[in-house]
Amino acid sequence: MIKAVIFDVDDTLIVTGRRTVQGLVEISKKIGLRVPTEREVARLLGLPWETMVQTLWPNVNLEDFIQSYEKYKTIHYPLECVVGAKEALDKVKSEGYLVGIITSRNNDTLEKLWKNVV
């Protein structure tokens, strides 16, 4: 008997892949870093955020980069739910199933995403 339904966050509930790829390419241009190809960034999707950034720019100050990126993406790439995600969550909950979330994100970033979208 099924008691719970588990959802992934990235590109299952919240549109993140396209937003991340475009955002990283654009912010690298803005702050003068080597500009990766969209393919280069896309290959790293699913890895922890810090790993992605350090793979693309090994010598970057991670804290400064993340701060710049967060400001940029908030303005240019607003968060959005995957079409049908809210309805799927509502249906699963209304039918009495427990809902679980699985992600490689840390709790802080997951909480921020969740509050702003769902």
Sequence and secondary structure as in RCSB ss.txt:
>XXXX:A:sequence
MIKAVIFDVDDTLIVTGRRTVQGLVEISKKIGLRVPTEREVARLLGLPWETMVQTLWPNVNLEDFIQSYEKYKTI
HYPLECVVGAKEALDKVKSEGYLVGIITSRNNDTLEKLWKNVV
>XXXX:A:secstr
   EEEEESBTTTB  HHHHHHHHHHHHHHTT     HHHHHTTTTS HHHHHHHH TTS HHHHHHHHHHHHHH
HS   B TTHHHHHHHHHHTT EEEEE SS HHHHHHHHHHH 
